């Protein structure tokens, strides 16, 4: 199995994701990805590129092992220092649906647990 084939594609999106991540503190953010970028990296065929990543304090809390696209996005996020700082003390959900729109929803982790 070829590893990390979407990492380069995600790295191109990091500046945009960083901006939307910041804005997601106020309201949920959505933006359309270019499907051609991902198809040229690797063909997912019928399984598509849809995924959900749930993070708490910068750590993934759901199972993304079955999605190379999600794993590579998480890898790209972790390698960006500004994004790593933004992920702290927050619950963040990032998902891509069939319409190829990436959505980011951020909530602060409550201090009262």
C-alpha distance (Angstrom), angle and dihedral (degrees) to the residues before:
residue distance angle dihedral
X1 . . .
X2 3.79 . .
X3 3.78 110.4 .
X4 3.79 130.6 -146.2
X5 3.80 96.6 4.4
X6 3.82 92.6 145.9
X7 3.80 96.3 47.0
X8 3.82 94.9 91.3
X9 3.80 90.5 48.0
X10 3.81 92.3 50.8
X11 3.81 91.8 47.0
X12 3.83 88.2 60.5
X13 3.81 87.7 57.2
X14 3.84 96.7 46.5
X15 3.86 96.1 96.5
X16 3.83 90.4 51.2
X17 3.81 92.5 44.0
X18 3.83 90.0 49.3
X19 3.81 90.2 54.2
X20 3.82 93.6 46.6
X21 3.80 91.4 45.0
X22 3.80 89.3 57.4
X23 3.82 91.7 47.5
X24 3.81 91.4 46.8
X25 3.81 88.9 73.9
X26 3.80 87.0 73.6
X27 3.81 101.1 34.7
X28 3.78 140.3 -10.9
X29 3.80 111.6 -78.4
X30 3.80 127.7 -143.9
X31 3.77 130.3 -178.6
X32 3.77 134.6 167.2
X33 3.78 118.4 -112.5
X34 3.78 122.5 -148.1
X35 3.80 104.5 -109.1
X36 3.81 91.1 -160.0
X37 3.84 90.0 65.5
X38 3.79 89.8 58.9
X39 3.80 97.7 39.4
X40 3.79 90.4 54.6
X41 3.83 89.4 52.2
X42 3.79 94.3 51.2
X43 3.77 139.1 -28.4
X44 3.79 113.3 -113.2
X45 3.79 92.0 -179.7
X46 3.79 114.8 -172.1
X47 3.80 94.2 -9.0
X48 3.80 87.9 66.9
X49 3.77 128.4 -168.7
X50 3.80 99.8 -74.6
X51 3.80 118.3 131.9
X52 3.80 145.6 142.9
X53 3.78 126.1 -138.4
X54 3.79 119.0 -168.1
X55 3.80 115.5 -167.6
X56 3.75 133.6 -176.5
X57 3.81 118.0 -171.4
X58 3.80 89.3 -11.9
X59 3.83 94.3 -55.0
X60 3.79 122.0 113.7
X61 3.82 110.5 -116.5
X62 3.81 99.4 -174.4
X63 3.80 130.9 58.4
X64 3.82 111.5 -90.0
X65 3.81 96.3 159.1
X66 3.80 91.4 108.5
X67 3.81 94.3 57.8
X68 3.81 119.6 69.0
X69 3.81 88.9 -174.0
X70 3.83 91.8 56.5
X71 3.82 94.0 42.5
X72 3.79 91.9 51.7
X73 3.80 92.2 47.4
X74 3.81 90.0 52.7
X75 3.82 89.7 48.4
X76 3.83 90.3 52.0
X77 3.82 91.7 47.5
X78 3.82 92.4 50.0
X79 3.79 92.3 51.2
X80 3.82 93.4 56.4
X81 3.82 111.1 84.5
X82 3.83 95.7 -157.6
X83 3.80 91.6 51.1
X84 3.81 92.0 44.8
X85 3.82 88.8 56.8
X86 3.83 91.3 48.1
X87 3.81 91.6 53.1
X88 3.80 93.6 60.7
X89 3.84 118.5 106.3
X90 3.80 91.7 5.1
X91 3.78 140.7 103.9
X92 3.76 108.5 -136.9
X93 3.77 129.0 -175.6
X94 3.78 118.4 -166.4
X95 3.76 119.7 -177.1
X96 3.76 141.0 168.2
X97 3.79 118.9 -157.0
X98 3.79 133.9 -165.9
X99 3.83 91.7 -82.1
X100 3.81 87.5 61.4
X101 3.79 95.2 -118.6
X102 3.79 116.3 144.3
X103 3.79 112.4 -143.9
X104 3.79 127.4 -167.4
X105 3.78 122.7 -164.2
X106 3.79 119.8 -178.3
X107 3.80 130.8 -170.0
X108 3.76 127.9 174.3
X109 3.77 116.9 -115.6
X110 3.75 109.5 -113.5
X111 3.78 115.6 -115.3
X112 3.80 88.2 -146.3
X113 3.77 108.3 76.4
